[in-house]
Amino acid sequence: MKTIHGESLCFERFPRLAGLMSRSIPVLFLLASFASAQDDLEHQVKRVTEAFALVQQNAADPVSAEQIFYQGVIPGMLRRLDPHSVFFDPQQFEQLKQLETSTRKGFGSIVSVLPGRVVVLQTLPGTPSARSGMSPGDEIVAINNYRLDRLDLDQLIGLLQESRQQPAHLVIRRPGSSGLLDFTLTPEEMQQPSVERLFLVKPGIGYLRVASFDEQTGAQIKEAIEKLGGGKLKGLVLDLRNNPGGLLTSALETAGLFLKPGSSILTVRGRAVPEKEEKVPADDKPYDFPLAVLINGKSASASEIVAGALQDHDRAVIVGEPSFGKGLVQSVFPLADSTGLALTTALYYTPSGRSIQKPFDATQFALGAVAAHPNEKSDFRTDKGRIVRGGGGIMPDEVVYPAPVTPFREVLEASGSFTSFATEYTQKNKVTGSFDITPALLDDFRVFLAERRIEPSLAEWSSELDFIRSRLKTEIFNQSLGVEKGDEVEAQRDPQIQRAVELITAR
């Protein structure tokens, strides 16, 4: 053990240094290099503290040390590394720890959000919204004295998110009621399952929508598959669209549900991180039914790990749009005063060798060169020899885009016509699972639109009839039977889901 500038230098903590010592590099040279690095660090830190002192003494307005370091110095240092290395102040670090356990604060309501309008679709049993007496069809017109009709969509979403952190005063307009109702709701901690939806999209073919990868995701997916039929299923559509990722362990567990024991899932490589390959445990018993995975531009990180591994081993057909391309290993380091640091320490590679990380501007992130060029080649091969493209993200085997939004559809959605009509209908009629859209109901809807000065031409109306039927049924089910039943209807006209079913059936 040697002591330099008051720091204990232990060769066990510096394996590179130990390796160099074994090659007879002069000790004095090593110690001098280390001392030089320490001197340079002390010099740079001194410059920061001098600047900090000048700001504190001379700034026009008082500036706290917390502001300077939490919002300035540390974020400024990380900004030049890559877009994903971030500093967490105490409140943000606590939120991060809550995200890892899928615990959120909320009121337990599912709402339809439009510019200037929020309509309740469902209240979950035993939650603040259900206990308060809120019900499907209620329209929230104000939150904490902010009128919602004056807010655009981004402002509205921001207000909804903020209101879940503390008691909120809501003003409600209830269909059939002349006056406004007042509710005060106190948010509660809620365990949110990452498997949001499960149903049979076609006889024998299951559908699962996974919103994130949390501590229990692997177990929840297995439980959902068993509810749908387990190994007797003829196929499964695993929907990872809009899934931003989450815990690596959950991604590994999920991939292990479908891949043979011993199969490679990913490899981790980094400058200061030993290369490590993750494989399916030898005692795993995977499902072997046909599988399709849905991804889009918001599928990232753990979602891409699962999709990439299943694609490289030819275990699943990947359907949808190219994924986001976030394959950076984020190591979270707790710091003093309940703060934390998420730092990029390595990259994820699929079994074929593809880097998931999409290259970013190396001039903008000059210090993060490790992630600027993650692959030297662009084409890779699956187990069966199929070519899959590298370069960041996962490219689907079948590129399928969402249904286009026509001008008429845009008007109907922006006006909230489907939701408003469904509210009126469910107030007057009992809806069961056998409900369907009749010609008479379509006529009623057309009159409803005309009363609101929405009058499509005969050609527009005729060309959109299938869409109108589906959307009306979805919204009526949302408010009468719950959003799960509404999503089952929606799946029947989703081109990405339907193409996945076709490919499963053809296998």
MARTORDO-178361 format. One record per residue (C-alpha): residue number from 1; residue in one letter; x, y, z. Coordinates in nm, 4 decimals. Layout:
# MARTORDO-178361
PT     n   res          u          v          w
PT   NUM     A          X          Y          Z
...
END
This chain:
# MARTORDO-178361
PT     n   res          u          v          w
PT     1     M     0.0000     0.0000     0.0000
PT     2     K     0.1347     0.3431    -0.1000
PT     3     T    -0.0035     0.6782     0.0061
PT     4     I    -0.0060     0.9684    -0.2412
PT     5     H    -0.1503     1.3104    -0.1615
PT     6     G    -0.3400     1.1633     0.1284
PT     7     E    -0.5116     0.8989    -0.0905
PT     8     S    -0.4603     0.5278    -0.0276
PT     9     L    -0.3587     0.3538    -0.3484
PT    10     C    -0.4542    -0.0147    -0.3387
PT    11     F    -0.3548    -0.2222    -0.6410
PT    12     E    -0.6614    -0.4449    -0.5885
PT    13     R    -0.8803    -0.1438    -0.6656
PT    14     F    -0.6764    -0.0613    -0.9772
PT    15     P    -0.6368    -0.3882    -1.1759
PT    16     R    -0.4816    -0.2073    -1.4738
PT    17     L    -0.2141    -0.0674    -1.2479
PT    18     A    -0.1495    -0.4131    -1.1028
PT    19     G    -0.1177    -0.5548    -1.4549
PT    20     L     0.1356    -0.2918    -1.5534
PT    21     M     0.3363    -0.3588    -1.2395
PT    22     S     0.3638    -0.7258    -1.3408
PT    23     R     0.5297    -0.6126    -1.6643
PT    24     S     0.8081    -0.4324    -1.4697
PT    25     I     0.6990    -0.0759    -1.5542
PT    26     P     0.9061     0.1466    -1.3236
PT    27     V     0.7166     0.2221    -1.0053
PT    28     L     0.8325     0.5818    -0.9959
PT    29     F     0.6917     0.6431    -1.3460
PT    30     L     0.3517     0.5077    -1.2446
PT    31     L     0.3397     0.7055    -0.9250
PT    32     A     0.4445     1.0200    -1.1071
PT    33     S     0.1689     0.9712    -1.3665
PT    34     F    -0.0887     0.9182    -1.0956
PT    35     A     0.0352     1.2217    -0.9056
PT    36     S     0.0181     1.4284    -1.2242
PT    37     A    -0.3436     1.3257    -1.2791
PT    38     Q    -0.4258     1.4127    -0.9189
PT    39     D    -0.2552     1.7515    -0.9537
PT    40     D    -0.4536     1.8272    -1.2705
PT    41     L    -0.7799     1.7278    -1.1005
PT    42     E    -0.7044     1.9478    -0.8004
PT    43     H    -0.6218     2.2363    -1.0350
PT    44     Q    -0.9543     2.1998    -1.2220
PT    45     V    -1.1537     2.1706    -0.8993
PT    46     K    -0.9832     2.4853    -0.7732
PT    47     R    -1.0975     2.6721    -1.0848
PT    48     V    -1.4570     2.5598    -1.0214
PT    49     T    -1.4500     2.6691    -0.6581
PT    50     E    -1.3021     3.0067    -0.7537
PT    51     A    -1.5801     3.0620    -1.0076
PT    52     F    -1.8383     2.9520    -0.7502
PT    53     A    -1.7047     3.2021    -0.4963
PT    54     L    -1.7182     3.4855    -0.7500
PT    55     V    -2.0791     3.4022    -0.8413
PT    56     Q    -2.1863     3.3887    -0.4774
PT    57     Q    -2.0206     3.7217    -0.3983
PT    58     N    -2.1088     3.9219    -0.7099
PT    59     A    -2.4208     3.7852    -0.8830
PT    60     A    -2.7065     4.0385    -0.9122
PT    61     D    -2.9401     3.8004    -0.7286
PT    62     P    -2.8498     3.5575    -0.4494
PT    63     V    -2.7614     3.2107    -0.5831
PT    64     S    -2.7519     2.9048    -0.3587
PT    65     A    -2.4818     2.6418    -0.3771
PT    66     E    -2.7526     2.3855    -0.4498
PT    67     Q    -2.8660     2.5813    -0.7573
PT    68     I    -2.5130     2.6162    -0.8897
PT    69     F    -2.4119     2.2530    -0.8491
PT    70     Y    -2.7443     2.0676    -0.8861
PT    71     Q    -2.8700     2.2708    -1.1822
PT    72     G    -2.5467     2.3988    -1.3334
PT    73     V    -2.2057     2.2426    -1.2700
PT    74     I    -2.2977     1.8729    -1.2540
PT    75     P    -2.5589     1.8712    -1.5377
PT    76     G    -2.3180     2.0791    -1.7483
PT    77     M    -2.0425     1.8204    -1.7027
PT    78     L    -2.2734     1.5308    -1.7945
PT    79     R    -2.4262     1.7090    -2.0942
PT    80     R    -2.1066     1.6619    -2.2928
PT    81     L    -2.0962     1.2868    -2.2327
PT    82     D    -2.4181     1.1642    -2.3942
PT    83     P    -2.7893     1.2465    -2.3840
PT    84     H    -2.8688     0.9848    -2.1184
PT    85     S    -2.6173     1.0476    -1.8369
PT    86     V    -2.8070     1.2596    -1.5836
PT    87     F    -2.7897     1.3909    -1.2276
PT    88     F    -3.0821     1.3403    -0.9889
PT    89     D    -3.1564     1.5853    -0.7105
PT    90     P    -3.3111     1.4323    -0.3936
PT    91     Q    -3.6705     1.4517    -0.5221
PT    92     Q    -3.5813     1.3097    -0.8646
PT    93     F    -3.3744     1.0310    -0.7101
PT    94     E    -3.6673     0.9301    -0.4901
PT    95     Q    -3.8953     0.9230    -0.7972
PT    96     L    -3.6417     0.7008    -0.9740
PT    97     K    -3.6497     0.4514    -0.6874
PT    98     Q    -4.0295     0.4494    -0.6993
PT    99     L    -4.0236     0.3814    -1.0740
PT   100     E    -3.8120     0.0704    -1.0140
PT   101     T    -4.0906    -0.0796    -0.8028
PT   102     S    -4.3746     0.0363    -1.0315
PT   103     T    -4.5227     0.2412    -0.7482
PT   104     R    -4.6970     0.5590    -0.8584
PT   105     K    -4.9166     0.8162    -0.6936
PT   106     G    -5.2539     0.8673    -0.8534
PT   107     F    -5.6312     0.8779    -0.8239
PT   108     G    -5.7128     0.5483    -0.9977
PT   109     S    -5.8991     0.6860    -1.2969
PT   110     I    -5.8517     0.6277    -1.6689
PT   111     V    -5.9285     0.9330    -1.8790
PT   112     S    -5.9558     1.0406    -2.2398
PT   113     V    -5.7424     1.3499    -2.2972
PT   114     L    -5.8169     1.5975    -2.5764
PT   115     P    -5.7103     1.9616    -2.6139
PT   116     G    -5.9074     2.1460    -2.3481
PT   117     R    -6.1053     1.8361    -2.2422
PT   118     V    -6.0625     1.5433    -2.0061
PT   119     V    -6.3358     1.2783    -1.9860
PT   120     V    -6.3360     0.9947    -1.7327
PT   121     L    -6.3569     0.6532    -1.9003
PT   122     Q    -6.3193     0.4298    -1.5964
PT   123     T    -6.2573     0.4467    -1.2216
PT   124     L    -6.0678     0.1568    -1.0663
PT   125     P    -6.2292    -0.0110    -0.7621
PT   126     G    -6.1092     0.1017    -0.4218
PT   127     T    -5.9207     0.4057    -0.5512
PT   128     P    -5.9674     0.7744    -0.4589
PT   129     S    -6.1632     0.8476    -0.7767
PT   130     A    -6.4033     0.5558    -0.7215
PT   131     R    -6.4571     0.6407    -0.3517
PT   132     S    -6.5277     1.0044    -0.4366
PT   133     G    -6.8199     0.9068    -0.6601
PT   134     M    -6.6676     0.9967    -0.9963
PT   135     S    -6.8038     0.7843    -1.2783
PT   136     P    -6.7470     0.7160    -1.6504
PT   137     G    -6.8630     1.0035    -1.8677
PT   138     D    -6.7806     1.2731    -1.6129
PT   139     E    -6.5927     1.5609    -1.7738
PT   140     I    -6.3236     1.7361    -1.5685
PT   141     V    -6.3552     2.1061    -1.6457
PT   142     A    -6.1072     2.2465    -1.3917
PT   143     I    -5.8198     2.1252    -1.1755
PT   144     N    -5.6914     2.3377    -0.8852
PT   145     N    -5.8677     2.6435    -1.0313
PT   146     Y    -5.7154     2.5967    -1.3806
PT   147     R    -5.9811     2.5831    -1.6518
PT   148     L    -5.8963     2.2991    -1.8857
PT   149     D    -6.0613     2.4535    -2.1929
PT   150     R    -5.7857     2.7155    -2.1968
PT   151     L    -5.4986     2.4650    -2.2085
PT   152     D    -5.3366     2.2969    -2.5055
PT   153     L    -5.2606     1.9244    -2.4978
PT   154     D    -4.9068     1.9525    -2.3550
PT   155     Q    -5.0179     2.1932    -2.0820
PT   156     L    -5.3087     1.9650    -1.9981
PT   157     I    -5.0912     1.6559    -1.9631
PT   158     G    -4.8454     1.8502    -1.7481
PT   159     L    -5.1255     1.9663    -1.5177
PT   160     L    -5.2611     1.6120    -1.4838
PT   161     Q    -4.9159     1.4798    -1.3923
PT   162     E    -4.8574     1.7572    -1.1393
PT   163     S    -5.1982     1.7112    -0.9776
PT   164     R    -5.1186     1.3480    -0.8907
PT   165     Q    -4.8499     1.4587    -0.6444
PT   166     Q    -5.0775     1.6330    -0.3927
PT   167     P    -5.4475     1.6752    -0.3028
PT   168     A    -5.6349     1.8152    -0.6019
PT   169     H    -5.9607     2.0049    -0.6328
PT   170     L    -6.1605     1.8960    -0.9390
PT   171     V    -6.4673     2.0549    -1.0923
PT   172     I    -6.6810     1.8006    -1.2779
PT   173     R    -6.9592     1.8332    -1.5347
PT   174     R    -7.1806     1.5255    -1.5204
PT   175     P    -7.4056     1.4315    -1.8146
PT   176     G    -7.7699     1.4975    -1.7282
PT   177     S    -7.6806     1.7259    -1.4382
PT   178     S    -7.7437     2.1007    -1.4656
PT   179     G    -7.4830     2.2090    -1.2121
PT   180     L    -7.1127     2.1453    -1.1617
PT   181     L    -6.9796     1.9037    -0.9004
PT   182     D    -6.6787     1.9562    -0.6737
PT   183     F    -6.4391     1.6782    -0.5752
PT   184     T    -6.1246     1.6871    -0.3647
PT   185     L    -5.9059     1.3830    -0.4245
PT   186     T    -5.5922     1.2835    -0.2351
PT   187     P    -5.3470     1.0740    -0.4419
PT   188     E    -5.2424     0.7354    -0.3102
PT   189     E    -4.9534     0.5000    -0.3803
PT   190     M    -5.0590     0.2411    -0.6366
PT   191     Q    -4.8919    -0.0696    -0.7679
PT   192     Q    -4.9182    -0.0574    -1.1457
PT   193     P    -4.8713    -0.3853    -1.3341
PT   194     S    -4.6479    -0.3551    -1.6373
PT   195     V    -4.8663    -0.6021    -1.8309
PT   196     E    -5.1489    -0.3652    -1.9196
PT   197     R    -5.3641    -0.5818    -2.1456
PT   198     L    -5.4186    -0.9500    -2.2103
PT   199     F    -5.6853    -1.1108    -2.4268
PT   200     L    -5.7317    -1.3463    -2.7186
PT   201     V    -5.7045    -1.1386    -3.0340
PT   202     K    -5.8215    -1.4441    -3.2293
PT   203     P    -5.9207    -1.7950    -3.1126
PT   204     G    -5.6054    -1.9540    -2.9769
PT   205     I    -5.3845    -1.6470    -3.0359
PT   206     G    -5.3066    -1.4343    -2.7332
PT   207     Y    -5.2213    -1.0670    -2.7071
PT   208     L    -5.0140    -0.9017    -2.4323
PT   209     R    -4.9305    -0.5339    -2.4053
PT   210     V    -4.6308    -0.4668    -2.1827
PT   211     A    -4.5906    -0.1009    -2.0820
PT   212     S    -4.2514    -0.1214    -1.9082
PT   213     F    -3.9960    -0.3591    -1.7609
PT   214     D    -4.0190    -0.3465    -1.3829
PT   215     E    -3.9301    -0.5835    -1.0994
PT   216     Q    -4.2246    -0.8169    -1.1561
PT   217     T    -4.2598    -0.7927    -1.5365
PT   218     G    -4.1215    -1.1371    -1.6164
PT   219     A    -4.3493    -1.3041    -1.3627
PT   220     Q    -4.6475    -1.0977    -1.4790
PT   221     I    -4.5926    -1.1979    -1.8428
PT   222     K    -4.5725    -1.5661    -1.7487
PT   223     E    -4.8879    -1.5366    -1.5364
PT   224     A    -5.0720    -1.3606    -1.8216
PT   225     I    -4.9694    -1.6284    -2.0725
PT   226     E    -5.0990    -1.8995    -1.8409
PT   227     K    -5.4328    -1.7182    -1.8094
PT   228     L    -5.4628    -1.7111    -2.1879
PT   229     G    -5.3884    -2.0811    -2.2292
PT   230     G    -5.0198    -2.1311    -2.1549
PT   231     G    -4.8354    -2.3719    -2.3790
PT   232     K    -5.1599    -2.4637    -2.5581
PT   233     L    -5.1737    -2.1238    -2.7307
PT   234     K    -5.1457    -2.1285    -3.1087
PT   235     G    -4.9423    -1.8099    -3.0932
PT   236     L    -4.8809    -1.4852    -2.9055
PT   237     V    -4.8538    -1.1186    -3.0016
PT   238     L    -4.6188    -0.9431    -2.7555
PT   239     D    -4.6807    -0.5695    -2.7855
PT   240     L    -4.3773    -0.3605    -2.6843
PT   241     R    -4.4841    -0.0452    -2.8674
PT   242     N    -4.4278     0.2731    -2.6646
PT   243     N    -4.2437     0.0668    -2.4014
PT   244     P    -3.9463     0.2828    -2.2902
PT   245     G    -3.7663    -0.0045    -2.1188
PT   246     G    -3.6725    -0.0432    -1.7547
PT   247     L    -3.4809    -0.3059    -1.5599
PT   248     L    -3.2343    -0.5289    -1.7433
PT   249     T    -3.3138    -0.8248    -1.5174
PT   250     S    -3.6772    -0.8132    -1.6292
PT   251     A    -3.5756    -0.8018    -1.9956
PT   252     L    -3.3570    -1.1113    -1.9412
PT   253     E    -3.6414    -1.2941    -1.7659
PT   254     T    -3.8806    -1.2067    -2.0476
PT   255     A    -3.6450    -1.3249    -2.3220
PT   256     G    -3.5895    -1.6451    -2.1221
PT   257     L    -3.9607    -1.7250    -2.1449
PT   258     F    -3.9228    -1.7876    -2.5181
PT   259     L    -3.5585    -1.8795    -2.5906
PT   260     K    -3.3876    -2.2161    -2.5497
PT   261     P    -3.1748    -2.2652    -2.2358
PT   262     G    -2.8171    -2.1544    -2.2936
PT   263     S    -2.9127    -1.9096    -2.5686
PT   264     S    -2.7303    -1.5771    -2.5634
PT   265     I    -2.9547    -1.2781    -2.4865
PT   266     L    -2.7043    -0.9923    -2.4938
PT   267     T    -2.3457    -0.8912    -2.4364
PT   268     V    -2.2326    -0.5905    -2.2317
PT   269     R    -1.9119    -0.4122    -2.3356
PT   270     G    -1.7613    -0.0957    -2.1927
PT   271     R    -1.4298     0.0780    -2.1283
PT   272     A    -1.4254     0.0182    -1.7531
PT   273     V    -1.6757    -0.2692    -1.7462
PT   274     P    -1.5667    -0.6321    -1.7954
PT   275     E    -1.7337    -0.7852    -2.1005
PT   276     K    -2.0241    -1.0014    -1.9900
PT   277     E    -2.2593    -1.2255    -2.1852
PT   278     E    -2.6071    -1.2924    -2.0482
PT   279     K    -2.7607    -1.6310    -2.1351
PT   280     V    -3.0893    -1.8082    -2.0714
PT   281     P    -3.0502    -2.0187    -1.7541
PT   282     A    -3.0021    -2.3905    -1.8163
PT   283     D    -3.3092    -2.4875    -1.6124
PT   284     D    -3.5563    -2.2541    -1.7898
PT   285     K    -3.8551    -2.4140    -1.9648
PT   286     P    -3.9543    -2.1754    -2.2453
PT   287     Y    -4.2789    -2.1609    -2.4420
PT   288     D    -4.2483    -2.2818    -2.8005
PT   289     F    -4.5637    -2.1448    -2.9670
PT   290     P    -4.5227    -1.9003    -3.2621
PT   291     L    -4.4433    -1.5480    -3.1490
PT   292     A    -4.4680    -1.1964    -3.2956
PT   293     V    -4.3290    -0.8838    -3.1279
PT   294     L    -4.4612    -0.5337    -3.1994
PT   295     I    -4.2252    -0.2353    -3.1768
PT   296     N    -4.2242     0.1302    -3.2824
PT   297     G    -4.0137     0.4434    -3.2483
PT   298     K    -4.0873     0.4662    -2.8758
PT   299     S    -3.9760     0.1102    -2.7988
PT   300     A    -3.6403     0.1509    -2.6271
PT   301     S    -3.3737    -0.0051    -2.4072
PT   302     A    -3.5067    -0.3253    -2.2430
PT   303     S    -3.7738    -0.3529    -2.5148
PT   304     E    -3.5015    -0.3539    -2.7786
PT   305     I    -3.2987    -0.6112    -2.5867
PT   306     V    -3.5944    -0.8519    -2.5906
PT   307     A    -3.6869    -0.7837    -2.9544
PT   308     G    -3.3236    -0.8079    -3.0717
PT   309     A    -3.2576    -1.1395    -2.8970
PT   310     L    -3.5780    -1.2977    -3.0272
PT   311     Q    -3.5017    -1.1731    -3.3793
PT   312     D    -3.1379    -1.2893    -3.3824
PT   313     H    -3.2396    -1.6397    -3.2759
PT   314     D    -3.5259    -1.6465    -3.5326
PT   315     R    -3.7639    -1.7073    -3.2436
PT   316     A    -4.0094    -1.4279    -3.3268
PT   317     V    -4.1126    -1.2173    -3.6213
PT   318     I    -4.0708    -0.8469    -3.5408
PT   319     V    -4.3519    -0.6250    -3.6735
PT   320     G    -4.4054    -0.2492    -3.6763
PT   321     E    -4.1632     0.0414    -3.7063
PT   322     P    -3.7891     0.0817    -3.6302
PT   323     S    -3.7252     0.1131    -3.2579
PT   324     F    -3.5712     0.4073    -3.0742
PT   325     G    -3.2103     0.2882    -3.0493
PT   326     K    -3.1142     0.3229    -2.6810
PT   327     G    -2.8596     0.0576    -2.5934
PT   328     L    -2.6538     0.2307    -2.3283
PT   329     V    -2.5839     0.0660    -1.9939
PT   330     Q    -2.6918     0.3134    -1.7279
PT   331     S    -2.5285     0.2543    -1.3918
PT   332     V    -2.6970     0.4438    -1.1082
PT   333     F    -2.4634     0.5679    -0.8354
PT   334     P    -2.6056     0.7037    -0.5061
PT   335     L    -2.4347     1.0271    -0.3983
PT   336     A    -2.4352     1.2362    -0.0827
PT   337     D    -2.7450     1.4178     0.0426
PT   338     S    -2.9883     1.1654    -0.1176
PT   339     T    -2.8824     1.2594    -0.4712
PT   340     G    -2.7804     1.0216    -0.7486
PT   341     L    -2.6069     0.9908    -1.0824
PT   342     A    -2.7037     0.7808    -1.3834
PT   343     L    -2.3892     0.7328    -1.5892
PT   344     T    -2.3375     0.5549    -1.9202
PT   345     T    -2.0751     0.2860    -1.8561
PT   346     A    -2.1148     0.0388    -2.1439
PT   347     L    -2.3178    -0.0651    -2.4514
PT   348     Y    -2.5622    -0.3493    -2.5135
PT   349     Y    -2.5074    -0.5847    -2.8090
PT   350     T    -2.7573    -0.8387    -2.9431
PT   351     P    -2.6540    -1.2051    -2.9882
PT   352     S    -2.5528    -1.1426    -3.3527
PT   353     G    -2.3258    -0.8555    -3.2431
PT   354     R    -2.5483    -0.5579    -3.3276
PT   355     S    -2.5185    -0.2544    -3.1050
PT   356     I    -2.8641    -0.1393    -3.0002
PT   357     Q    -2.7404     0.2166    -2.9470
PT   358     K    -2.8175     0.4526    -3.2327
PT   359     P    -2.5135     0.6705    -3.3155
PT   360     F    -2.5444     1.0298    -3.2040
PT   361     D    -2.3540     1.3428    -3.2996
PT   362     A    -1.9966     1.2862    -3.1796
PT   363     T    -1.9220     1.6593    -3.2079
PT   364     Q    -2.2080     1.7429    -2.9737
PT   365     F    -2.1086     1.4771    -2.7215
PT   366     A    -1.7322     1.5000    -2.7611
PT   367     L    -1.6461     1.3193    -2.4387
PT   368     G    -1.8806     1.0291    -2.5107
PT   369     A    -1.6914     0.8846    -2.8067
PT   370     V    -1.7514     0.5319    -2.6746
PT   371     A    -2.1078     0.5511    -2.8024
PT   372     A    -2.0528     0.7530    -3.1178
PT   373     H    -1.9659     0.4571    -3.3454
PT   374     P    -2.1030     0.1414    -3.1828
PT   375     N    -2.0634    -0.0862    -3.4907
PT   376     E    -1.8074    -0.1017    -3.7675
PT   377     K    -2.0330    -0.3060    -3.9983
PT   378     S    -2.3988    -0.2732    -4.0909
PT   379     D    -2.5145    -0.6276    -4.1731
PT   380     F    -2.5393    -0.9170    -3.9288
PT   381     R    -2.6847    -1.2664    -3.9495
PT   382     T    -2.9419    -1.4517    -3.7420
PT   383     D    -2.9090    -1.8162    -3.6364
PT   384     K    -3.0678    -1.9221    -3.9667
PT   385     G    -2.8468    -1.6935    -4.1729
PT   386     R    -3.0970    -1.4149    -4.2350
PT   387     I    -2.9438    -1.0695    -4.2710
PT   388     V    -3.0483    -0.8175    -4.0069
PT   389     R    -2.9404    -0.4570    -4.0180
PT   390     G    -2.7208    -0.2897    -3.7588
PT   391     G    -2.6641     0.0806    -3.7060
PT   392     G    -2.8742     0.1250    -3.3941
PT   393     G    -3.2229     0.0212    -3.2905
PT   394     I    -3.4116    -0.2846    -3.4130
PT   395     M    -3.5409    -0.2938    -3.7699
PT   396     P    -3.8634    -0.4984    -3.7957
PT   397     D    -3.8829    -0.8037    -4.0187
PT   398     E    -4.2146    -0.6627    -4.1410
PT   399     V    -4.2415    -0.2835    -4.1492
PT   400     V    -4.6051    -0.1893    -4.0894
PT   401     Y    -4.7209     0.1637    -4.0139
PT   402     P    -5.0314     0.2734    -3.8196
PT   403     A    -5.3441     0.3533    -4.0157
PT   404     P    -5.3233     0.7011    -4.1752
PT   405     V    -5.5238     0.9831    -4.0217
PT   406     T    -5.7604     1.1344    -4.2778
PT   407     P    -5.8910     1.4911    -4.2381
PT   408     F    -6.2356     1.3599    -4.1422
PT   409     R    -6.0913     1.1270    -3.8778
PT   410     E    -5.8871     1.4153    -3.7396
PT   411     V    -6.1997     1.6291    -3.7011
PT   412     L    -6.3877     1.3490    -3.5266
PT   413     E    -6.1057     1.2801    -3.2832
PT   414     A    -6.0158     1.6431    -3.2112
PT   415     S    -6.3802     1.7308    -3.1407
PT   416     G    -6.4214     1.4414    -2.8967
PT   417     S    -6.7316     1.3330    -3.0887
PT   418     F    -6.6933     0.9596    -3.0208
PT   419     T    -6.6417     1.0094    -2.6468
PT   420     S    -6.9276     1.2590    -2.6118
PT   421     F    -7.1723     1.0426    -2.8090
PT   422     A    -7.0708     0.7346    -2.6088
PT   423     T    -7.1326     0.9249    -2.2841
PT   424     E    -7.4870     1.0147    -2.3899
PT   425     Y    -7.5567     0.6626    -2.5157
PT   426     T    -7.4333     0.4809    -2.2037
PT   427     Q    -7.6360     0.7127    -1.9806
PT   428     K    -7.9560     0.5948    -2.1514
PT   429     N    -7.8781     0.2363    -2.2526
PT   430     K    -7.7457    -0.0780    -2.0847
PT   431     V    -7.4509    -0.2238    -2.2726
PT   432     T    -7.3497    -0.5913    -2.2670
PT   433     G    -7.0640    -0.7813    -2.4253
PT   434     S    -7.2843    -0.8755    -2.7224
PT   435     F    -7.3446    -0.5105    -2.8146
PT   436     D    -7.2747    -0.4075    -3.1736
PT   437     I    -7.3167    -0.0968    -3.3874
PT   438     T    -7.6454    -0.1007    -3.5781
PT   439     P    -7.7446     0.1093    -3.8840
PT   440     A    -7.9889     0.2984    -3.6602
PT   441     L    -7.7092     0.3883    -3.4184
PT   442     L    -7.4950     0.5135    -3.7086
PT   443     D    -7.7851     0.7363    -3.8162
PT   444     D    -7.8126     0.8720    -3.4616
PT   445     F    -7.4409     0.9486    -3.4616
PT   446     R    -7.4667     1.1304    -3.7928
PT   447     V    -7.7474     1.3480    -3.6520
PT   448     F    -7.5325     1.4069    -3.3420
PT   449     L    -7.2495     1.5314    -3.5660
PT   450     A    -7.4787     1.7543    -3.7709
PT   451     E    -7.6010     1.9228    -3.4513
PT   452     R    -7.2368     2.0113    -3.3870
PT   453     R    -7.1851     2.1376    -3.7420
PT   454     I    -6.9800     1.8369    -3.8504
PT   455     E    -7.1319     1.7369    -4.1841
PT   456     P    -6.9163     1.5034    -4.3949
PT   457     S    -6.9911     1.4396    -4.7587
PT   458     L    -7.1513     1.1105    -4.8593
PT   459     A    -6.8148     0.9913    -4.9969
PT   460     E    -6.6337     1.0768    -4.6708
PT   461     W    -6.8992     0.9072    -4.4602
PT   462     S    -6.9073     0.5922    -4.6731
PT   463     S    -6.5289     0.5526    -4.6894
PT   464     E    -6.4952     0.5833    -4.3109
PT   465     L    -6.7857     0.3623    -4.2033
PT   466     D    -6.5671     0.0754    -4.0754
PT   467     F    -6.3528     0.3204    -3.8786
PT   468     I    -6.6633     0.4918    -3.7335
PT   469     R    -6.8188     0.1608    -3.6280
PT   470     S    -6.5006     0.0544    -3.4552
PT   471     R    -6.4407     0.3835    -3.2747
PT   472     L    -6.8008     0.4097    -3.1566
PT   473     K    -6.7947     0.0552    -3.0197
PT   474     T    -6.4571     0.1177    -2.8546
PT   475     E    -6.5745     0.4309    -2.6733
PT   476     I    -6.9069     0.2789    -2.5698
PT   477     F    -6.7238    -0.0253    -2.4289
PT   478     N    -6.4669     0.2034    -2.2584
PT   479     Q    -6.7352     0.3776    -2.0583
PT   480     S    -6.9667     0.0825    -1.9950
PT   481     L    -6.7493    -0.2303    -1.9708
PT   482     G    -6.4028    -0.0830    -1.9110
PT   483     V    -6.1072     0.0149    -2.1291
PT   484     E    -5.9880    -0.3472    -2.1492
PT   485     K    -6.2960    -0.4386    -2.3553
PT   486     G    -6.2523    -0.1220    -2.5599
PT   487     D    -5.8954    -0.2206    -2.6418
PT   488     E    -6.0125    -0.5610    -2.7655
PT   489     V    -6.2289    -0.3822    -3.0215
PT   490     E    -5.9451    -0.1474    -3.1131
PT   491     A    -5.7119    -0.4414    -3.1770
PT   492     Q    -5.9352    -0.5673    -3.4562
PT   493     R    -5.8623    -0.2607    -3.6688
PT   494     D    -5.4982    -0.2112    -3.5674
PT   495     P    -5.2951    -0.2887    -3.8842
PT   496     Q    -4.9811    -0.3814    -3.6887
PT   497     I    -5.1628    -0.6264    -3.4615
PT   498     Q    -5.3545    -0.7775    -3.7517
PT   499     R    -5.0390    -0.8257    -3.9601
PT   500     A    -4.8725    -0.9952    -3.6634
PT   501     V    -5.1681    -1.2343    -3.6351
PT   502     E    -5.1457    -1.3123    -4.0077
PT   503     L    -4.7749    -1.3956    -3.9802
PT   504     I    -4.8314    -1.6162    -3.6738
PT   505     T    -5.1117    -1.8024    -3.8499
PT   506     A    -4.8939    -1.8595    -4.1562
PT   507     R    -4.6110    -2.0203    -3.9576
END
